[in-house]
Amino acid sequence: QAYNLPVDCLTLRSVWYGGIKLDMYTMAQVEEFLVTTGTQYAEGGNPQYYWIWANQLNFYPIPADSTAGQITVFYTRTPTDVTILGDALDIPVQYHNTLVAYVLKQAYELDEDWTASGNKLTEFQTGLNDLKENETVGAVRFYKGITTTEWDLEW
């Protein structure tokens, strides 16, 4: 009933079971649900939601069938440590310039060059905002469908 999360899991994004996205609950919400409804921990069904406890993935109800190939976990993994000068950064290329702006901001701050530090802070924040926008642009880039109206036919 409990499945270990990947050891390199930094942030859990979503969990799917049998091609259906599950809702996430906290352990407190699960306990409250079980107590207030008088429900026992049900076995033998298709999971409706999940929660994390002790780095393990738990489902309710407990899956009735074999879970082989049924569970899909989307997560952000922990980056590898940079230990020597020649190590490559374990972040996507599109983040590199924003990271450089942050490092330069920190360096200018150590040098007490407040103007340059402020400029790099602005550049860093702009870069972060652009990256956030780029993550959501795919969801709004395409229409679900295109229809014509009478007004279109006049052209």
Summary of the structure (lengths in Angstrom):
residues: 155
radius of gyration: 23.6
end to end distance: 61.4
largest distance: 67.0
contacts: 327
relative contact order: 0.13
helix: 39%
strand: 25%
